[in-house]
Amino acid sequence: MPGPYVIAAAPVDGSGRAGGPLYLPEAELSWRFSRSSGPGGQHVNTSDSRVELSFDLAATGALPEALRERALERLAGRLRGGVLTVRVSTFRSQWRNREEAARRMAALLAEAVAPPPRARRSRKVSRGSNERRLRQKKARGDVKRGRTGDGWD
């Protein structure tokens, strides 16, 4: 799979405005192949179909500093020594596993470098919704008060 991989259309300057797509250079990706568990037919013990794709996030020059820091912070639990690794053994074919590993890596990084969501502003509760809430509370209280059994004799 030669060539750079597109991560996502993410803000390049960290301002929140969408910039161009970000690319991962092929030279910064490390591929490893091993035997996968599970079914595989007559070639099960000879083909290395499991794929491990690693990307050194801490040392990369492909991402702007602000996005790299954001990704390091958000992916801290998945990183080992600053390296992000994706393992795929979903398919029998190494080629399909390579495509899936690249797709998963791109999805992880795109989510990690995305700008944070805007903070929710709290608004005043409308008068109508407050009155409806109080009416429902009153009705519920009346139902419960009716269960006491007073005066059933």
Secondary structure, 3 states (H helix, E strand, C coil): CCCCEEEEECCCCCCCCCCCEEEECHHHEEEEEECCCCCCHHHCCCCCCEEEEEEECCCCCCCCHHHHHHHHHHCCCCCECCEEEEEECCCCCHHHHHHHHHHHHHHHHHHHHCCCCCCCCCCCCCHHHHHHHHHHHHHHHHHHHCCCCCCCC
